[in-house]
């Protein structure tokens, strides 16, 4: 097995940390200046815009091999991740990626039908377990933490024939280490950049998947969300994101925040790509009780892709989500409403309180972070570097120069919780969880019932907070770009539990009617001009 390649510009940290990290990490060298499979004898492919359907046709016709395709993405990552715009979206490459691609090519050579993901590379957020690679959550404390087995969602992707290309950067511990940490920053991975505007946040915590999907560093990426971590970076990076119902996808083998709200989900360029990916990720898992209620195991979400799906839809337009009059976002929002109506949807103005009612905020995430992280760490092999949240905190304190640029106040608050049955913290947690459901699920259910709605409409990631507490699904779809600065705008559709088939259909119908998404190299060309095939131009910086 070759050592996995990581992408990182490192500061001169302490000798202790350098030795610890150097024991397992090797740094990438530029392998090629090109990312075009045509340079290896295959057809020309625009990897920035290529969809699963585009690539599947070439793979199925054997005009392109998965091995060449995977190498093409590796080359593109080399040009754009640490060079050119230096997006820093990808943390590490899978050492077995080309081997997996060769295995996919063997499947493609067989006669008979095969699934849409065979030979398609996918990047995973680096809080998802892949055997043979560390799962770091962006933390220097977990730099050498390697799982014994794949996460079930990874098993599902591999079963579908997908190639695990590597790991994407994220906000450290999915943005639950501390307060005030920038979206996309971690002590191990550094700062992810937004390809549409590097002065703007890529958002988080799935910043790496969002940036990578937008820039075409992989055709498919997987993010995770507790409250906004798929929807927000999807909007910021102008990609499609699906935040599923809690329990649609197993959370086993994912570094957690809170089981009440955690879920993984697709982040892709198109709704069709997300549907194909979601089909492979869905399943039941005896280690994750939430999946026992999943009625969509085995469901093929690509069958929900219909240009006429919005006919007869009744969509509640949440009043608090309407952007201010006279703004670019209002113009884009109004155009979205017109498009939805043109496709047959009835839009119903509704009022929905999306705020919480617990004084001082809910304790659910703080309580469950300690509980669920300790459970995750306890399942790692015996040589894992840390076993508990307390170990993480201690490691960070011992390596504060590297680990604690922004502190660890959320980790400390979680560690202080008393998880014993009947403790004051446990009693408050149970009451807060019940109130969270009243503030979210009950409110959503009531407004949808009273208005006979099939979905609710939000701007950008506006559905994140209330949807997360309810455990309900949302889909985010690109809806244009601000005229003043070309920054992205998206709409999000939220439904009740297990309504993903409906949401996928609605998102697809809207997307196909508008076709508003544009790649970042068109809207932010200065970031990409010096990464073009053929080498830097004379005007580019050294």
MARSESE-353626 format. One line per field, with one value per residue (C-alpha): z, x, y. Coordinates in Angstrom, 3 decimals. Each point is the difference from the previous one (the first is absolute). Example, Ala and Ser with C-alpha at 12.3 -4.5 7.8 and 13.67 -1.06 7.14 Angstrom:
zz = 7.800 | -0.660
xx = 12.300 | 1.370
yy = -4.500 | 3.440
//
This chain:
zz = 0.000 | -0.924 | 2.669 | -0.400 | -1.297 | 1.944 | -1.168 | 2.511 | 0.321 | 3.472 | 2.411 | 2.060 | 2.871 | 3.048 | -0.451 | 1.931 | -2.346 | -3.100 | 1.022 | 0.812 | -3.288 | -2.142 | 1.266 | -2.126 | -2.548 | -3.319 | -1.924 | -3.582 | -2.861 | -3.235 | -2.155 | -3.179 | -1.364 | -1.702 | 1.143 | -3.369 | -0.626 | -3.672 | 0.832 | 0.808 | -3.205 | 1.143 | -1.118 | 1.065 | 3.166 | 1.803 | 3.541 | 1.450 | -1.480 | -0.736 | 1.603 | 1.007 | -3.089 | -2.256 | 1.474 | 0.158 | -3.737 | -0.745 | 2.510 | -1.186 | -3.619 | 1.069 | -1.539 | 3.387 | 2.754 | 3.666 | 0.571 | -2.402 | 1.402 | 3.561 | -1.005 | -1.723 | 3.237 | 1.918 | -2.476 | 0.260 | 3.774 | -0.300 | -2.152 | 1.974 | 3.596 | 0.949 | -3.095 | -2.140 | 2.196 | 2.777 | 1.093 | 2.677 | -0.329 | -0.084 | 3.005 | -1.176 | -2.935 | 0.390 | -0.700 | -1.432 | -2.354 | -3.208 | 1.128 | 0.627 | -3.412 | -1.688 | 1.753 | -1.277 | -3.523 | 0.313 | 0.872 | -2.935 | -2.374 | 0.941 | -2.076 | 1.434 | 1.879 | 2.878 | 2.388 | -0.716 | 2.552 | -1.315 | -0.521 | 1.279 | 2.484 | 3.250 | 2.712 | 3.626 | 2.784 | 2.346 | 2.855 | -1.856 | 0.499 | -2.900 | 0.796 | -0.775 | 0.588 | 3.203 | 0.955 | 1.499 | 0.233 | -0.792 | 3.439 | 0.637 | 2.889 | -2.516 | -2.668 | 0.491 | 0.881 | -2.496 | 0.055 | -0.434 | -2.443 | -2.419 | 1.137 | -1.271 | -2.400 | -1.490 | -0.314 | -1.882 | -2.383 | -0.663 | -0.571 | -2.612 | -1.712 | 1.003 | 0.387 | 3.313 | -1.215 | 3.379 | 2.932 | -0.006 | 2.588 | 2.455 | 2.886 | 2.911 | 1.771 | -2.336 | 1.678 | 3.501 | 1.525 | 0.811 | -0.717 | -2.572 | -2.227 | -3.678 | -2.265 | -1.668 | 2.480 | 1.925 | 1.901 | -2.223 | -3.370 | 0.054 | -1.760 | -2.892 | -2.610 | -1.907 | -3.755 | -0.887 | 2.136 | 2.098 | 2.173 | 1.145 | 2.350 | -1.513 | 3.009 | 1.940 | 1.355 | -3.332 | -1.580 | -1.760 | -1.675 | -1.065 | -1.450 | -1.647 | -1.573 | -1.327 | -1.534 | -1.507 | 2.169 | 0.041 | -1.624 | 3.351 | 3.581 | 3.367 | 2.771 | 3.415 | 1.933 | 3.564 | -0.604 | -3.357 | -0.868 | -3.353 | -0.862 | 0.828 | -1.950 | -2.852 | -0.265 | 0.439 | -2.686 | -2.392 | 0.066 | 0.615 | 3.550 | 1.540 | 3.770 | 0.536 | 2.680 | 3.062 | -0.437 | -3.801 | 0.028 | 2.682 | 2.218 | 1.198 | -0.830 | -0.116 | 2.620 | 1.662 | 1.663 | 0.990 | -0.984 | 0.285 | -3.003 | -1.825 | -3.557 | -3.075 | -3.447 | -3.621 | -1.259 | -3.787 | -3.068 | -0.981 | 1.575 | -2.184 | 1.311 | 3.577 | -0.590 | -1.344 | 2.916 | 2.609 | -1.332 | 0.764 | 3.448 | 1.421 | 2.178 | 3.333 | 2.663 | 3.261 | 1.671 | -0.845 | 1.460 | -1.979 | -3.221 | 1.282 | -0.919 | -3.517 | -2.553 | -2.943 | 0.232 | -3.563 | -1.492 | -3.330 | 0.222 | -3.682 | -0.720 | 1.708 | -2.580 | -1.913 | -1.794 | 0.814 | 3.718 | 1.036 | -1.621 | 2.838 | 2.669 | 2.827 | 1.365 | 3.030 | -0.484 | 3.460 | 0.608 | 2.027 | -2.898 | -2.529 | -0.655 | 0.474 | -2.830 | -2.440 | 0.550 | -2.525 | 2.146 | -0.189 | -3.785 | -0.085 | 2.539 | -2.002 | -3.152 | 1.880 | 1.000 | -3.586 | -1.199 | 2.586 | -0.950 | -3.706 | 0.646 | 1.604 | 3.693 | 2.138 | 2.364 | 3.355 | 2.260 | 3.522 | 3.316 | 1.751 | 3.140 | -0.541 | 3.293 | 3.141 | 3.233 | 2.606 | 2.032 | -0.557 | -2.788 | -0.141 | 1.758 | -2.418 | -2.136 | 2.976 | 1.860 | -2.967 | -1.299 | 3.004 | 0.004 | -3.713 | -0.597 | 2.824 | -1.620 | -3.385 | 1.484 | 2.031 | -3.231 | -1.455 | 0.080 | 3.198 | -1.343 | -0.623 | 1.297 | 2.034 | 1.659 | 1.417 | -0.348 | 3.106 | -1.884 | -2.894 | 2.353 | 1.744 | -3.316 | -1.145 | 3.244 | -0.375 | -3.601 | 0.382 | -2.555 | -2.772 | 1.359 | 1.703 | -2.248 | 0.750 | 3.287 | 0.904 | 2.042 | -1.393 | 0.670 | 3.574 | 0.594 | -1.331 | 2.088 | 3.102 | -0.524 | 2.457 | -2.120 | 2.937 | 0.034 | 2.125 | 0.158 | -0.340 | -3.424 | -1.162 | 1.205 | -1.750 | -3.162 | -0.137 | 0.525 | -2.616 | -2.563 | 0.504 | -0.366 | -3.137 | -1.600 | 0.988 | -1.445 | -3.272 | -0.915 | 1.564 | -1.644 | -3.434 | 0.220 | 1.020 | -2.763 | -2.635 | 1.245 | 0.351 | -3.502 | -1.716 | -1.028 | -1.622 | 0.772 | 1.453 | -1.837 | 1.534 | -1.217 | -0.005 | 3.142 | 1.834 | 0.663 | 1.807 | 3.655 | 0.247 | -2.354 | 1.960 | 3.313 | -1.652 | -1.798 | -3.234 | -3.505 | -2.226 | -3.481 | -1.036 | -3.689 | -1.656 | -0.939 | -1.640 | 0.871 | 1.323 | -2.738 | 2.216 | 0.699 | -1.591 | 3.379 | 0.127 | 1.121 | 0.600 | 0.986 | 2.434 | 0.161 | 3.302 | 0.505 | 2.741 | 0.904 | -2.899 | -2.624 | -1.942 | -3.120 | -0.153 | 0.682 | -2.584 | -2.584 | 0.871 | -0.011 | -3.345 | -1.658 | 1.211 | -1.036 | -3.481 | -0.561 | 1.017 | -0.589 | 1.886 | 1.371 | -1.533 | 0.797 | 2.099 | -2.738 | -2.005 | 2.840 | 1.761 | -2.864 | 1.633 | 2.578 | -2.703 | -2.837 | 1.285 | 0.496 | -3.620 | -1.946 | -1.642 | 3.007 | 1.573 | -2.141 | 0.040 | 2.082 | 2.751 | 3.318 | 0.580
xx = 0.000 | 1.306 | -0.131 | -2.965 | 0.735 | -1.050 | -0.256 | 1.041 | 2.136 | 1.423 | 1.228 | 3.133 | -1.697 | 1.623 | 2.463 | -2.276 | -2.900 | 2.200 | 1.350 | -3.466 | -1.506 | 3.024 | -0.308 | -3.070 | -0.304 | 1.761 | -0.478 | -1.146 | 2.220 | -1.505 | -0.430 | -1.160 | -0.994 | -3.051 | -3.297 | -1.263 | -0.442 | 0.607 | 3.674 | 0.038 | -1.720 | -3.621 | -2.620 | 0.119 | -2.064 | -0.751 | 0.378 | -1.249 | -3.463 | -0.228 | -2.968 | -0.404 | -2.151 | 2.660 | 2.739 | -2.188 | -0.628 | 3.727 | 0.807 | -2.810 | 1.054 | 3.599 | 1.141 | 1.426 | 1.388 | -0.655 | 3.738 | 0.629 | -2.953 | 1.237 | 3.501 | -1.498 | -1.620 | 3.220 | 1.814 | -2.690 | 0.248 | 3.763 | -0.553 | -2.771 | 0.221 | 3.521 | 0.807 | -1.938 | -2.873 | 1.304 | -3.497 | 1.285 | -3.239 | 1.631 | 1.975 | 1.218 | -0.186 | -0.952 | 3.078 | -2.298 | -1.911 | 1.607 | -0.289 | -3.713 | -0.293 | 1.611 | -2.489 | -2.816 | 1.389 | -0.195 | -3.704 | -0.564 | 1.549 | -2.596 | -3.126 | -3.311 | -1.296 | 1.781 | -0.830 | 0.635 | 2.816 | 2.324 | 3.392 | -1.089 | 2.417 | -1.347 | 1.571 | -1.078 | 0.003 | 2.848 | -2.259 | -1.103 | 1.874 | 1.862 | 2.145 | 3.641 | -0.288 | -0.095 | -3.307 | 1.148 | -3.026 | 2.639 | 1.591 | 3.724 | -1.033 | -1.464 | 2.721 | 0.902 | -3.458 | -0.750 | -3.183 | -0.019 | -2.934 | -1.840 | -3.035 | -3.196 | -0.673 | 3.463 | -0.782 | -3.150 | 1.891 | 2.611 | -2.709 | -1.447 | 3.400 | 1.089 | 3.706 | 1.022 | 2.247 | 0.950 | -0.965 | -1.159 | 0.815 | -2.590 | -0.529 | 1.662 | -2.239 | -2.773 | 0.144 | -0.528 | 3.428 | -0.413 | -1.845 | 1.260 | 1.879 | -0.249 | -1.986 | 2.357 | 2.872 | 1.639 | 3.246 | 1.058 | -1.354 | 0.274 | -2.496 | -2.233 | -0.738 | -3.183 | 0.661 | -2.654 | 1.615 | 3.047 | -0.689 | -3.247 | -0.614 | -0.429 | -2.251 | 0.031 | 0.447 | 0.000 | 2.122 | 2.377 | -2.734 | -1.776 | 3.096 | 1.165 | -3.370 | -0.272 | 3.481 | -0.308 | 2.628 | -2.338 | -3.370 | -1.483 | 0.688 | -1.481 | -0.594 | -1.591 | -2.345 | -1.094 | -1.464 | 0.791 | 3.261 | -1.251 | -2.545 | 2.155 | 3.159 | -2.196 | -1.502 | 3.361 | 1.659 | -2.975 | -0.473 | -2.932 | -0.131 | -2.375 | -0.325 | -1.968 | -2.441 | 1.933 | 0.140 | -0.037 | 3.777 | 1.971 | 2.147 | 2.223 | 3.605 | -0.517 | 1.596 | -3.150 | -1.362 | -3.475 | -1.972 | -3.257 | 0.965 | 3.019 | -0.253 | 2.203 | -1.154 | 1.008 | 1.541 | 0.180 | -0.352 | -3.447 | -3.113 | 0.303 | 3.519 | -1.202 | -2.877 | 2.306 | 2.376 | -2.770 | -1.306 | 3.337 | 0.344 | -3.402 | -0.360 | -0.770 | 2.649 | -0.458 | 2.547 | -2.070 | -3.520 | -1.261 | 0.241 | -2.501 | -2.859 | 1.319 | -2.729 | 2.259 | 2.620 | 0.601 | -1.837 | 1.402 | -0.116 | 0.870 | -3.554 | -1.253 | 1.680 | -2.891 | -0.196 | -3.703 | 0.372 | -1.119 | -3.427 | -2.499 | 2.587 | -1.123 | 3.066 | -0.063 | 2.049 | 1.363 | -0.491 | 3.174 | 2.060 | -0.931 | 3.137 | -0.108 | -1.551 | 2.431 | 2.767 | 1.510 | -1.179 | -3.579 | 0.215 | 1.277 | -2.609 | -2.831 | 1.289 | 0.017 | -3.637 | -0.937 | 1.817 | -1.690 | -3.414 | 0.734 | 0.692 | -3.400 | 0.624 | -2.501 | 1.821 | -1.608 | 1.317 | 0.493 | 1.392 | 2.355 | 1.944 | 3.460 | 1.475 | 0.575 | -1.840 | 2.462 | 1.583 | 3.741 | -0.368 | -0.423 | 2.468 | -0.600 | 3.127 | 2.265 | -1.348 | 0.003 | 3.443 | 1.758 | -2.235 | 0.166 | 3.657 | 1.023 | -2.059 | 1.652 | 3.502 | -0.677 | -0.601 | 3.414 | 2.900 | 1.994 | 2.893 | -2.169 | 1.750 | -2.978 | -2.845 | -2.234 | -0.900 | 2.105 | 2.987 | -0.629 | -0.102 | 3.190 | 1.810 | -1.065 | 1.202 | 3.370 | 0.329 | -1.769 | 2.136 | -1.273 | -3.347 | -1.580 | 0.153 | -3.674 | -0.221 | -2.269 | -2.805 | -2.742 | 2.043 | 0.660 | -3.669 | -1.002 | 2.601 | -1.402 | -3.427 | -1.039 | -1.443 | -1.145 | -3.706 | -1.989 | 2.755 | -0.981 | 1.674 | -1.856 | -3.353 | 0.571 | 1.156 | -3.144 | -2.210 | 1.927 | -0.264 | -3.763 | -0.227 | 2.158 | -2.490 | -2.900 | 1.842 | 0.733 | -1.881 | -3.268 | 0.106 | 0.895 | -2.657 | -2.646 | 0.675 | 0.156 | -3.186 | -1.948 | 0.934 | 0.008 | 3.646 | 2.401 | 3.168 | 1.276 | 2.217 | 2.995 | 2.809 | 3.516 | 0.408 | -2.972 | -1.555 | 3.094 | -0.689 | -3.645 | 0.450 | 2.969 | -1.861 | -2.960 | 2.248 | -1.764 | 1.504 | 0.853 | 1.435 | 2.015 | 0.091 | 2.000 | -2.265 | 2.342 | 2.657 | -0.046 | 0.524 | 2.202 | 2.660 | -1.000 | -0.354 | -2.366 | -3.587 | -2.027 | -3.459 | -0.732 | -3.070 | -0.840 | -2.419 | -1.135 | 1.734 | 0.789 | -1.199 | 3.282 | -1.709 | -2.253 | 2.825 | 2.285 | -2.769 | -0.691 | 3.684 | 0.550 | -3.012 | 1.122 | 3.609 | -0.915 | -2.398 | 2.567 | 3.454 | 1.585 | 3.132 | 3.278 | 3.481 | 2.306 | 2.605 | -2.574 | -1.087 | 3.360 | 2.497 | 2.915 | 0.296 | 0.425 | 1.855 | 3.437 | -0.973 | -0.881 | 1.413 | 3.246 | 1.499 | -0.219 | -0.283 | 2.665 | -2.256 | -0.387 | 1.768 | 3.088
yy = 0.000 | 3.433 | 2.701 | 2.271 | 3.464 | 3.060 | 3.579 | 2.586 | 3.108 | -0.441 | 2.664 | -0.697 | -1.783 | -1.505 | -2.846 | -2.354 | 0.549 | -0.138 | -3.399 | -1.332 | 1.099 | -0.911 | -3.556 | -0.508 | 2.823 | 0.484 | 3.178 | 0.239 | 0.974 | 1.219 | -3.077 | 1.710 | 3.349 | -1.446 | -1.394 | -1.151 | -3.742 | 0.798 | 0.361 | -3.721 | -0.996 | 0.467 | 2.505 | 3.624 | 0.488 | 3.250 | -1.263 | 3.273 | -0.488 | -3.741 | -1.754 | -3.632 | -0.521 | 1.541 | -2.143 | -3.106 | 0.129 | 0.165 | -2.736 | -2.243 | 0.380 | -0.698 | 3.258 | 0.898 | -2.195 | 0.591 | -0.177 | 2.898 | 1.901 | -0.423 | 1.047 | 3.015 | 1.102 | -0.633 | 2.236 | 2.661 | -0.061 | 0.493 | 3.092 | 1.664 | -1.192 | 1.111 | 2.065 | 2.452 | 1.192 | -2.286 | -0.969 | -2.395 | -1.953 | -3.445 | -1.197 | -3.397 | -2.384 | -3.641 | -2.158 | -2.661 | 2.306 | -1.222 | -3.630 | 0.531 | 1.657 | -3.004 | -2.263 | 2.210 | -0.287 | -3.778 | 0.321 | 2.341 | -2.526 | -2.608 | -0.378 | 1.067 | 3.058 | 1.677 | 2.823 | 3.691 | 0.344 | -2.728 | 1.623 | 3.433 | 1.647 | 1.438 | 2.164 | -0.459 | 2.535 | -0.905 | -0.986 | -3.158 | -3.282 | -1.586 | -3.001 | 0.750 | 3.742 | 2.044 | 1.592 | 3.275 | 2.341 | 2.627 | -0.399 | -0.386 | -2.254 | -2.484 | 0.276 | -3.681 | -1.322 | -2.772 | -2.100 | -3.763 | -0.016 | 2.245 | 1.948 | -1.684 | 2.873 | -0.578 | -3.701 | 0.969 | 2.270 | -2.666 | -2.608 | 2.341 | 0.078 | 3.491 | 0.736 | 1.586 | 2.809 | 1.435 | 2.178 | 3.631 | 2.643 | 1.291 | 2.343 | -1.777 | -2.513 | 1.167 | 3.420 | -1.312 | 0.529 | 3.669 | 3.223 | 2.475 | -2.449 | 1.027 | -2.295 | -2.442 | 0.409 | -2.822 | -0.366 | -2.902 | 1.088 | 3.785 | 2.260 | -1.092 | 2.689 | 0.743 | -0.370 | 2.584 | 2.692 | -0.808 | 3.044 | -1.598 | -2.902 | -3.469 | -0.487 | -3.210 | -2.367 | -1.886 | 2.716 | -2.391 | -2.049 | 3.186 | 1.657 | -3.238 | -0.719 | 3.549 | 0.020 | -3.475 | -1.689 | -2.998 | -0.664 | -1.030 | 1.025 | -0.950 | 2.501 | -0.282 | 2.236 | 0.563 | 3.444 | 1.603 | -1.747 | -1.316 | 2.684 | 3.017 | -0.976 | -1.224 | 3.472 | 1.740 | -2.134 | -0.189 | -3.759 | -2.300 | -1.315 | -2.506 | -0.046 | -3.237 | -1.066 | -1.173 | -3.779 | -0.132 | -0.567 | -1.819 | 2.224 | -2.847 | 0.777 | 3.761 | 2.248 | 1.351 | 3.055 | -1.134 | -3.086 | 1.919 | 2.124 | -1.486 | -1.269 | -0.322 | 1.050 | 0.658 | 3.251 | 0.068 | 2.195 | -1.277 | -1.482 | -3.104 | -0.638 | 0.451 | -2.424 | -2.711 | 0.487 | 0.042 | -3.319 | -1.654 | 1.583 | -0.906 | -3.088 | -1.643 | -0.517 | -1.932 | 2.286 | 3.079 | -0.320 | 2.993 | -2.019 | -2.577 | 2.346 | 0.638 | -0.909 | 0.911 | -2.747 | -1.137 | 2.975 | 1.243 | 3.784 | 0.387 | -1.171 | 3.133 | 2.240 | 1.526 | 3.327 | 0.094 | -0.751 | 3.494 | -0.339 | -0.073 | 0.863 | 2.288 | 1.761 | 2.262 | 3.156 | 0.787 | 3.716 | 0.488 | -1.343 | 2.673 | 2.105 | 3.763 | 1.986 | 1.575 | -2.543 | -2.400 | -2.883 | 1.308 | 0.113 | -3.582 | -1.108 | 1.512 | -1.700 | -3.317 | 0.460 | 0.741 | -3.125 | -2.212 | 1.328 | -0.422 | -3.677 | -0.489 | 0.630 | 1.894 | 2.353 | 0.671 | 2.799 | -1.369 | 1.134 | -2.396 | 0.836 | -1.565 | 1.196 | -2.003 | 0.722 | -1.319 | 2.814 | -0.092 | -2.550 | -3.754 | -2.288 | -2.895 | 0.352 | 0.606 | -3.028 | -2.365 | 1.029 | -1.513 | -3.063 | -0.709 | 0.879 | -2.313 | -2.767 | 0.584 | 0.043 | -3.151 | -1.939 | 0.831 | -2.497 | -0.340 | 2.081 | 3.063 | 3.134 | 1.257 | -1.883 | 2.724 | 3.660 | 0.578 | -1.437 | 2.383 | 2.961 | -1.124 | -0.481 | 3.448 | 1.565 | -1.739 | 1.241 | 3.330 | 1.873 | -2.251 | -1.096 | 2.983 | 3.052 | 0.555 | -1.900 | -2.922 | 1.540 | -2.255 | -3.121 | 1.133 | 0.767 | -3.411 | -1.818 | 1.686 | -1.592 | -2.688 | -2.816 | -2.098 | -0.959 | 2.421 | 2.625 | 3.643 | 0.118 | -3.094 | 1.314 | 3.322 | -1.769 | -2.106 | 3.043 | 1.984 | -2.782 | -0.145 | 3.773 | -0.055 | -2.363 | 2.268 | 2.989 | -1.780 | -3.157 | 1.095 | 3.433 | -1.411 | -2.701 | 2.518 | 2.527 | -2.732 | -1.639 | 3.229 | 1.160 | -3.418 | 0.469 | -2.413 | 2.025 | 3.272 | 2.494 | 1.778 | 2.250 | -1.427 | -2.140 | 1.477 | -3.405 | -1.288 | 0.736 | -0.976 | -2.949 | -1.305 | -0.077 | -1.729 | -2.480 | 0.955 | 0.055 | 2.961 | 0.410 | 3.070 | 0.944 | 2.819 | 2.923 | 2.491 | 2.557 | 3.537 | 2.569 | 2.159 | -2.606 | -3.341 | -1.672 | -2.992 | -0.126 | -3.171 | -1.087 | -2.828 | -2.216 | -1.705 | -2.876 | -2.343 | -3.256 | -2.335 | 2.491 | -0.188 | -1.438 | 3.061 | 2.455 | -1.607 | 0.317 | 3.625 | 0.914 | -1.692 | 1.643 | 3.431 | -0.604 | -1.205 | 2.897 | 2.632 | -1.502 | 2.865 | -1.614 | 1.179 | -1.354 | 2.177 | 0.400 | 1.979 | 2.269 | 0.355 | -0.453 | 1.811 | -2.784 | -2.635 | 1.719 | -0.971 | -3.648 | -0.616 | -2.890 | 0.986 | 1.726 | 3.463 | 3.107 | 2.688 | 2.236 | -2.564 | 0.372 | -2.167
//
